């Protein structure tokens, strides 16, 4: 909590990268790339909730294993190299609200 406001962290990671295949699960120091933003978010004293969003069930399982919430798989139309982070964030907020997953 920061200034009496709850802070939500949304971490987007799509499966197909243009440059490096499966970039988000490539290992650095023995850990997949997605491990680092998840752990940083969970360690922050300001962040109350960490949501991971992806179009990959493999990425989703890893994110949950590392402590993030991942209540849904992102749709394919929000998983292109042209998709903006703003659109992904709007989708996450919409789904959390629609499924009454805010707390």
JONOR-V67599 format. One line per field, one symbol per residue. phi: phi as a letter, one per 20 degrees, with the letter a starting at -180 (. if undefined). psi: psi as a letter, one per 20 degrees, with the letter a starting at -180 (. if undefined). Layout:
phi=???
psi=???
This chain:
phi=.clmdedddddebefeefedflgfdfeclncfgfgfffffffeffeeebdddcbedffffffffgeoeebfbeffffdcdfefefffffgffffffffeldeb
psi=pplkppppppopoqgoqhgpplgijqppkjqqhigghghgghipihphpoppprjphggggggghiiqqmirpqqhikkriipqhghggggggghgghjljq.
